[in-house]
Amino acid sequence: MHQHSVLPSTMPAATVRPISDLSPFEQLVLSYSTGPQSPNEGGEVWDYFPSASNLRLESATPGPPARVSYLLTVIPKQCNYLGSLHGGCAATIVDILSSTLLLALSKPGQYSLGGVSRNLKLTYLRPVPVGSEIRVMCEMVHMGKRMVLLRAEIQRMDGGICVVAEHEKANTDPAAI
């Protein structure tokens, strides 16, 4: 296991399997699943309410291609006035959960700080009503020294695709700049 510059969450997400059944890579992904510890006073950060929405790690593999899958329930705090998952909240979910995969694959000098988003593109195909159980799947498409491309989908439990996303990040580790 390698050292990471970003500290894992102090309250990781739940899993669909006992933690003892998770691979070392899945345990690493799980440690970042609710976002890294916040350096802000009071620990406040932009959030998508992982605990309230019952976020659970379903699976993770280092690949290739590296992939991670989560389950969660859409709650009212995540919705727009029409009662569907808000587009901005969907973007936050994709940003944070795809970044957990990147953090788990990082090494000193290469994304150990998590990088910064360069481009986050979401295409909304179907509404996701409040109370829906959804699957968020993230995949590493390309990981270079300075740039990374991740792909994500938000799916209904029947496999119907609701949101397709591409997330580009730039490496911000001091050795890469």
Secondary structure as UniProt FT lines:
FT   STRAND          14..15
FT   HELIX           19..21
FT   HELIX           24..32
FT   TURN            33..34
FT   HELIX           41..43
FT   TURN            50..54
FT   STRAND          56..61
FT   STRAND          67..73
FT   HELIX           76..78
FT   TURN            81..82
FT   STRAND          84..85
FT   HELIX           87..105
FT   TURN            108..109
FT   STRAND          110..111
FT   TURN            112..113
FT   STRAND          116..124
FT   TURN            130..131
FT   STRAND          133..143
FT   STRAND          147..156
FT   TURN            157..158
FT   STRAND          161..170
FT   HELIX           174..176
//
